[in-house]
Amino acid sequence: MRLTYRPDLRILFMRWTRLVSSQEHRTGYLQGLQFAREHQAGHWLVDLRTRGLAEAADFKWILQEFRPQMQQALPGISFRIAYLVTPYHQEVITSRLVAEEKMFRSFIEEKDAYQWLGTPMAEAS
């Protein structure tokens, strides 16, 4: 996994480069959170095109356990994660997201993800 931050876009990039275990998945997100604290980065682009999707239990962990940790670590920062996925995986990840979910979205095109991450929350609803 590679972590980078683009201050011009105010986006943290998490690029997974291979399949990972459940433990590596969770460790990677916690490393990302530490990196995000350093940059006060609440908008993330997570590239899953090489790695593929996490197991359902690991995705549930993101929604139920990781999200509160993120909100606690970066109080007052708007938080969004854009997942960059293959067309094959888009339907699967979208089905895992609750329809009202405003903090997580999946995209096939990077430019669409950048646009969503850069749009104020009230406009993106």
JOFEN-V417277 format. One line per field, one symbol per residue. phi: phi as a letter, one per 40 degrees, with the letter a starting at -180 (. if undefined). Layout:
phi = ???
//
This chain:
phi = .bbabbcccfbcbbbcbacbcdccdcccccccccccdcbfbbbbbbcbcccgcccdccccdcccbcdccccccbcgccbabbccbcddccccccccccdccbcbabacbccccdcccccddcccc
//
